[in-house]
Amino acid sequence: MTDTTTDFPPVPDLVWSAGLHSGDDRMDQTHEEFVTLVAELRATPPEQQLPLYRALVEHTVEHFAQEDRWMVAIGFAADNCHASQHQSILETMRAVEEHFLKGDADIITRMAEALAEWFPMHARSMDAGLAQHMQSVGFDSRTETLADPSRVRPATMSGCGSVSCS
């Protein structure tokens, strides 16, 4: 009998590359930090991961809050699907620490693998679409301001921020 749990190929390392660029420098800086933290976590033995994991969670809270602010500023409803995905990921990340503290020694490793698998698609779709829309309405992510606020109608968009959603 074959052990089906080992039939899946390993999750490749998450490495910052041009393929993850969103088109917004501030977003890309935050994403590069995220990628670095995930890579460090994956390279750390399970018994030493908790402090790094906590730093990753803290960074991710700030990372997602930043993008969520930007979405609201450029006309997305606060409960859009992109922000909902952020909320779901954070809920899972918070639950991981609880399980680790209860003795699941490999759960942080599994979460880091899941993030390494999830992030590239999120960055290339939702985040790249968000960056494109920010650019199209003249939103400056460094100052978090709109050049012409009249170009945005508040809370009119409920999509995910990807180029395929509105």
Secondary structure, DSSP 8 states (H G I E B T S, - for coil): ---GGG-S---------GGG--S-HHHHHHHHHHHHHHHHHHTS-GGGHHHHHHHHHHHHHHHHHHHHHHHHHTTB-TT-HHHHHHHHHHHHHHHHHHHHHTT-TTHHHHHHHHHHHHHHHHIIIIIHHHHHHHHHTTEETTTTEES-GGG--TT-B-S-SSTT--
